[in-house]
Amino acid sequence: MICAPLRKLLRPAAVVASAPRVPDRERYYGVGDIHGRLDLSGALIDSIERDNLQSGKACTTVVMLGDLVDRGPDSAGVLMRARMAGPMAHWNPGWQQRRYAPRIIQ
C-alpha cells in the first residue's frame, strides 16, 4: 500500500492553463558557446538573419549567452562581431570573457 505522502508526490500535476509564449510580433534567438569560432558564428548569424527576413516583420532580439572566446582560432574576431551586432543583440558575457578579455567587454 502506498503511503499518503508518496501518493501525493505521484499524483498527476495540474494542467497549466496556458504555456508561456513569446508575444506576437516578437522573435528571440539564443546563441551560446561559440568558443572563438568566427567562421561558425558568422554562418550562424547569417542563418539567423535569413530566418528573420523570411519569418515576417517582428521585433527581433538575439541573445548571446556567453562563452564566445577560448578554444577557437579567432576569439578577438568573435568579440568584435558580437560588439558590432547592433541594437537587436544583447550580450551576456560568460566567465571566459570576464577572465580572458575584461577590457574588451567593457
N, C-alpha and C positions, 0 to 999 in steps of 0.2 A: 504494500500500500504506500502511495506517495504522500509524504508529509505536506502540510499546508504551505510552508514557505517555498518548497520545491515546486508545488503545483502552481503557485503564484508566478514563480520565475519562468515556468514553461508555458504559461498560457499565451495565446496569440496576442501580439501587440495591437493596440488600437489603430485603426486605419486613419492616416493623416488626410484631412480634408483636401488639401492641395499641396503638391510638392513645391519647393522653392523654384523659381524660374527667373530668367533674365527678362527685364521689362521689354515691352515691344519697342522696336526701333533702336535697340542697344545690342551690341555684339562685343564679346570678350574673347581674346586669345591668350593663353598662358604659355610661356616659354621658359624653360629652365635647363640647367645642366649643359650648357654649350661648351664649357671647358676649353676655351681658346681655339675653337674650330670655326674660323671666319668663313671658310668655304661652305660648311654645313649651315651655319647661321644665316649666311646670305641666301642660300637656297630656301631655307625655312621662311625668312622674311618675304622673299619673292612669292612663295606659295601663299602666305597669309594675305599679301596684297592682292593677288589674283582672286583668291576666295572671297575677299571682302568686296571687290568690284563686282563679282558675279552674283553675290548674295543680296544685292539691293541696298538701298540707302539706309544707313543706320549710324548711330554714334558709336564708333569703334574704339576699343581700348585694347592695347597689347600690354600685358603684364609680364615683365622679365623678372623671373623669380630667383635670380642669383646663380652662383657657380658659373659665371661667364668666363673666368680665367682659370689658368692652371692646366697642365697636361698637354694641351694642343699647341700647335706651332705659332699661333698669332693672337695671343691674349690681348695685346695692345690694340690690334685691329678690331677685335670683338668689342672692346670697351669703347673705342671711338665710334663704332657704328651704333652701339646702344645709346651713347650720348647724343647722337645726331638723329635719333629716330623720330623726333618731333613730338608734338603735344599729345598724340594719341598713345604714346608709350609711357609706361610707368615702370620704374626700375627699383627693385628691392635688392640692394647688394647683399650677397651671401658672405659667409665668413671668409672665404678666399679673397674676395675683393677688399675686404677690410684689412686683411693681413698683408696681401701682396701689392696692393695698389691704392693705398689710402689717399694719396694726393690726387689721383685721377677721379675718384668717386666724389670728391667734394664739389 
